[in-house]
Amino acid sequence: MATIMIKGHQHEYSDGDVITFTEGLIGLPQIRRAVVVSMNEFEPFCWLAPIDEAETRFVVVDPNLIFDNYQPKFHSSASKNVQTYAIVTIASDWKQTTINLRAPILINPEDRTGSQQILTDTQYHFAERLPQD
């Protein structure tokens, strides 16, 4: 077991929890290994925590849990059995918080590989506001 610090708290993870991003994340090619850490007090939101960059953390969520009609068309190389996450940008006024539905993060749970894809022919946005109801 290893530990990672998030907001002053240590979280344990094993080698089997590590997701490998062979191409990194969009705009952050140096991020190659990360873990998803639950935010128990803020479910369904999680942390995507790069292992080798302690200062970089992302709030992510499965967009299907928030947007019932989220059905992106992935590139043909994406498996149908992937876990989908979207990066959330938290605003000081929570009503201004947005989610990136246009560039989802895909994780293959079988081989623990991940990628981020930009959806091209889509109505989804890079900064979609969270539903307010």
Backbone as numpy.savetxt, mean C-alpha at the origin, in Angstrom:
# Nx Ny Nz CAx CAy CAz Cx Cy Cz
13.04 -13.58 14.11 12.20 -12.39 14.11 13.08 -11.14 14.11
12.57 -10.14 13.44 13.23 -8.84 13.39 12.20 -7.79 13.82
12.66 -6.58 14.06 11.74 -5.53 14.46 11.90 -4.32 13.55
10.83 -3.56 13.46 10.83 -2.32 12.70 10.13 -1.27 13.56
10.63 -0.05 13.52 10.04 1.04 14.31 9.04 1.82 13.45
7.87 2.03 14.02 6.85 2.84 13.36 6.23 3.73 14.41
6.39 5.02 14.22 5.82 6.00 15.15 6.21 5.71 16.60
7.47 5.36 16.82 7.96 5.12 18.16 7.63 3.77 18.76
7.00 2.90 18.00 6.65 1.56 18.48 7.37 0.50 17.66
7.85 -0.53 18.33 8.50 -1.63 17.64 7.47 -2.66 17.21
7.63 -3.13 15.99 6.76 -4.18 15.46 7.64 -5.32 14.98
7.28 -6.54 15.37 8.05 -7.70 14.96 7.55 -8.21 13.61
8.48 -8.73 12.82 8.13 -9.38 11.57 9.13 -10.49 11.31
8.71 -11.45 10.49 9.60 -12.55 10.12 10.00 -12.39 8.65
10.95 -13.20 8.22 11.36 -13.17 6.82 10.18 -13.43 5.89
9.24 -14.25 6.32 8.07 -14.57 5.51 7.09 -13.42 5.35
7.26 -12.35 6.15 6.40 -11.17 6.04 6.94 -10.15 5.04
8.18 -10.30 4.64 8.83 -9.30 3.79 8.32 -9.40 2.35
7.96 -8.27 1.80 7.52 -8.16 0.41 8.69 -7.59 -0.38
9.01 -8.21 -1.50 10.10 -7.76 -2.35 9.54 -7.02 -3.56
9.94 -5.78 -3.71 9.57 -4.97 -4.87 10.80 -4.91 -5.78
10.84 -5.75 -6.81 12.04 -5.83 -7.64 12.34 -4.53 -8.37
11.31 -3.73 -8.66 11.51 -2.45 -9.34 11.33 -1.26 -8.40
11.14 -1.52 -7.13 10.89 -0.44 -6.19 9.48 0.11 -6.37
9.19 1.22 -5.71 7.92 1.90 -5.89 8.11 3.03 -6.88
7.04 3.49 -7.47 7.12 4.56 -8.45 7.70 5.81 -7.79
8.77 6.33 -8.37 9.45 7.49 -7.83 10.40 7.18 -6.69
10.37 5.94 -6.20 11.23 5.52 -5.10 11.84 4.16 -5.43
12.68 4.10 -6.46 13.21 2.81 -6.90 14.09 2.13 -5.86
14.57 2.87 -4.86 15.42 2.29 -3.83 14.64 1.46 -2.82
13.31 1.60 -2.79 12.50 0.83 -1.86 12.25 -0.54 -2.47
12.97 -1.53 -1.97 12.91 -2.88 -2.53 12.32 -3.91 -1.58
12.33 -3.62 -0.26 11.80 -4.57 0.73 10.96 -3.81 1.73
9.77 -4.37 2.02 8.88 -3.71 2.96 7.99 -4.75 3.64
7.35 -4.33 4.71 6.35 -5.16 5.39 5.07 -4.35 5.54
3.95 -5.06 5.57 2.66 -4.44 5.85 2.36 -4.69 7.32
2.12 -3.61 8.06 1.88 -3.69 9.50 0.48 -3.13 9.78
-0.33 -3.92 10.46 -1.69 -3.50 10.79 -1.67 -2.31 11.74
-2.65 -1.44 11.58 -2.90 -0.35 12.53 -4.16 -0.75 13.28
-4.02 -1.53 14.32 -5.19 -2.06 15.02 -6.20 -0.99 15.41
-5.71 0.15 15.84 -6.61 1.20 16.30 -7.24 1.97 15.14
-6.76 1.75 13.90 -7.29 2.48 12.74 -7.63 1.54 11.59
-8.03 0.31 11.91 -8.38 -0.63 10.84 -9.46 -0.02 9.97
-9.42 -0.23 8.68 -8.64 -1.19 7.92 -7.29 -0.64 7.41
-6.86 0.50 7.91 -5.61 1.10 7.45 -4.40 0.36 8.01
-3.33 0.34 7.22 -2.08 -0.34 7.59 -0.92 0.57 7.26
0.24 0.17 7.73 1.50 0.81 7.33 2.16 -0.06 6.28
2.70 0.55 5.24 3.64 -0.12 4.35 4.98 0.45 4.77
5.79 -0.37 5.40 7.03 0.09 6.03 8.25 -0.50 5.34
8.96 0.31 4.56 10.22 -0.17 3.98 11.20 -0.56 5.08
11.87 -1.67 4.89 12.78 -2.18 5.91 14.07 -1.39 5.95
14.55 -0.96 4.81 15.86 -0.32 4.73 15.81 1.20 4.79
14.64 1.78 4.98 14.49 3.23 5.07 13.59 3.56 6.25
14.18 3.70 7.40 13.41 3.89 8.64 12.58 5.17 8.63
12.97 6.17 7.85 12.25 7.44 7.85 11.06 7.44 6.88
10.89 6.40 6.09 9.83 6.35 5.09 8.77 5.33 5.50
7.53 5.79 5.61 6.40 4.94 5.92 5.20 5.45 5.13
4.34 4.53 4.70 3.14 4.90 3.96 1.92 4.33 4.65
0.85 5.11 4.70 -0.44 4.59 5.14 -1.08 4.00 3.90
-1.53 2.75 4.00 -2.17 2.07 2.88 -3.46 1.42 3.35
-4.31 1.11 2.38 -5.57 0.43 2.68 -5.98 -0.36 1.44
-6.69 -1.44 1.65 -7.29 -2.16 0.54 -8.43 -1.27 0.03
-8.32 -0.73 -1.18 -9.35 0.20 -1.65 -10.73 -0.44 -1.81
-10.77 -1.75 -1.96 -12.06 -2.43 -2.08 -12.88 -2.35 -0.80
-12.22 -2.10 0.33 -12.93 -1.97 1.60 -13.60 -0.60 1.75
-13.19 0.36 0.92 -13.72 1.72 1.01 -14.56 2.08 -0.21
-14.15 1.59 -1.37 -14.86 1.86 -2.62 -15.41 0.54 -3.16
-16.71 0.35 -3.00 -17.34 -0.91 -3.41 -17.17 -1.21 -4.90
-17.07 -0.19 -5.72 -17.01 -0.40 -7.16 -15.59 -0.30 -7.73
-14.57 -0.43 -6.89 -13.19 -0.35 -7.36 -12.82 -1.66 -8.05
-12.71 -1.61 -9.37 -12.39 -2.79 -10.16 -11.40 -2.41 -11.26
-10.16 -2.14 -10.89 -9.18 -1.74 -11.90 -8.81 -2.89 -12.83
-8.40 -2.53 -14.03 -7.91 -3.52 -14.98 -6.39 -3.46 -14.94
-5.79 -4.51 -14.40 -4.33 -4.56 -14.27 -3.69 -5.06 -15.55
-2.42 -4.74 -15.69 -1.65 -5.28 -16.81 -1.74 -6.79 -16.77
-1.62 -7.42 -17.89 -1.80 -8.88 -17.99 -0.83 -9.66 -17.11
0.31 -9.06 -16.75 1.29 -9.78 -15.93 0.87 -9.89 -14.47
-0.16 -9.14 -14.07 -0.60 -9.18 -12.67 -1.48 -10.40 -12.43
-1.20 -11.10 -11.38 -1.97 -12.28 -11.00 -3.35 -11.87 -10.50
-4.31 -12.75 -10.65 -5.65 -12.47 -10.14 -5.73 -12.66 -8.64
-4.75 -13.29 -8.04 -4.77 -13.57 -6.61 -3.91 -12.58 -5.83
-3.90 -11.33 -6.24 -3.07 -10.35 -5.56 -3.87 -9.63 -4.48
-3.14 -9.14 -3.49 -3.71 -8.23 -2.50 -3.48 -6.83 -3.05
-4.50 -6.01 -3.03 -4.40 -4.66 -3.58 -4.40 -3.66 -2.43
-3.47 -2.73 -2.49 -3.41 -1.63 -1.53 -3.30 -0.32 -2.29
-3.75 0.74 -1.67 -3.61 2.08 -2.23 -3.02 2.97 -1.15
-2.16 3.88 -1.58 -1.53 4.81 -0.64 -2.51 5.92 -0.28
-2.58 6.21 1.00 -3.48 7.24 1.54 -2.64 8.44 1.95
-3.10 9.63 1.56 -2.45 10.87 1.99 -3.36 11.51 3.03
-2.89 11.51 4.28 -3.66 12.03 5.40 -3.53 13.56 5.44
-4.67 14.22 5.49 -4.69 15.68 5.60 -5.00 16.07 7.03
-4.56 17.26 7.43 -4.86 17.73 8.80 -6.37 17.84 9.01
-7.09 18.22 7.98 -8.55 18.16 7.99 -8.91 16.84 7.34
-9.33 15.85 8.13 -9.53 14.50 7.62 -10.44 14.44 6.41
-11.32 15.43 6.24 -12.22 15.45 5.08 -11.46 15.69 3.77
-10.23 16.14 3.89 -9.39 16.38 2.71 -8.45 15.20 2.43
-8.52 14.15 3.21 -7.68 12.96 3.02 -8.00 12.32 1.68
-6.95 11.88 0.97 -7.14 11.28 -0.35 -6.49 9.91 -0.42
-6.90 9.15 -1.43 -6.36 7.83 -1.68 -5.98 7.75 -3.16
-4.85 7.13 -3.43 -4.34 7.01 -4.79 -4.90 5.73 -5.42
-6.00 5.87 -6.14 -6.62 4.72 -6.80 -6.00 4.45 -8.16
-5.24 5.38 -8.67 -4.66 5.26 -10.02 -3.36 4.48 -10.05
-2.68 4.38 -8.91 -1.39 3.67 -8.86 -1.39 2.68 -7.68
-2.20 1.62 -7.79 -2.28 0.66 -6.68 -1.00 -0.14 -6.51
-0.83 -0.64 -5.31 0.28 -1.54 -4.97 -0.30 -2.95 -4.96
0.32 -3.84 -5.70 -0.14 -5.21 -5.81 0.85 -6.12 -5.12
0.35 -7.00 -4.27 1.21 -7.94 -3.54 0.72 -9.35 -3.83
1.63 -10.18 -4.30 1.33 -11.59 -4.52 1.61 -12.32 -3.21
0.57 -12.82 -2.54 0.77 -13.46 -1.23 1.52 -14.78 -1.30
1.56 -15.40 -2.47 2.24 -16.68 -2.60 3.75 -16.55 -2.58
4.27 -15.61 -3.38 5.73 -15.48 -3.44 6.24 -14.20 -2.76
5.31 -13.42 -2.16 5.66 -12.21 -1.39 6.38 -11.18 -2.25
5.97 -11.06 -3.53 6.51 -10.01 -4.39 5.47 -8.92 -4.53
5.95 -7.72 -4.77 5.04 -6.60 -4.92 5.44 -5.72 -6.08
4.48 -4.96 -6.56 4.74 -3.97 -7.61 3.71 -2.87 -7.48
4.02 -1.75 -8.08 3.08 -0.65 -8.13 2.81 -0.39 -9.59
1.55 -0.30 -9.96 1.18 -0.09 -11.36 0.42 1.21 -11.51
0.71 1.91 -12.59 -0.09 3.08 -12.94 -1.14 2.60 -13.94
-2.39 2.79 -13.58 -3.48 2.41 -14.46 -3.63 3.49 -15.53
-3.68 3.09 -16.78 -3.70 4.08 -17.87 -5.10 4.38 -18.38
-5.83 3.41 -18.82 -7.15 3.63 -19.38 -8.18 3.46 -18.26
-8.35 4.51 -17.46 -9.17 4.39 -16.25 -9.77 5.72 -15.85
-10.83 5.66 -15.06 -11.45 6.86 -14.50 -10.91 7.17 -13.10
-10.04 6.31 -12.57 -9.52 6.49 -11.22 -8.49 7.60 -11.17
-8.41 8.23 -9.99 -7.53 9.39 -9.81 -6.37 9.10 -8.85
-5.33 9.92 -8.95 -4.19 9.82 -8.04 -4.55 10.32 -6.65
-5.54 11.21 -6.57 -5.94 11.78 -5.28 -7.47 11.81 -5.19
-8.05 10.65 -4.93 -9.50 10.51 -4.79 -9.86 10.72 -3.31
-10.83 11.58 -3.07 -11.24 11.81 -1.68 -11.95 10.60 -1.13
-11.73 10.35 0.16 -12.44 9.26 0.82 -13.93 9.58 0.92
-14.79 8.58 0.85 -16.22 8.83 1.03 -16.48 9.50 2.38
-17.41 10.41 2.43 -17.67 11.19 3.63 -18.82 10.67 4.47
-19.45 9.58 4.07 -20.59 9.10 4.86 -20.24 8.06 5.86
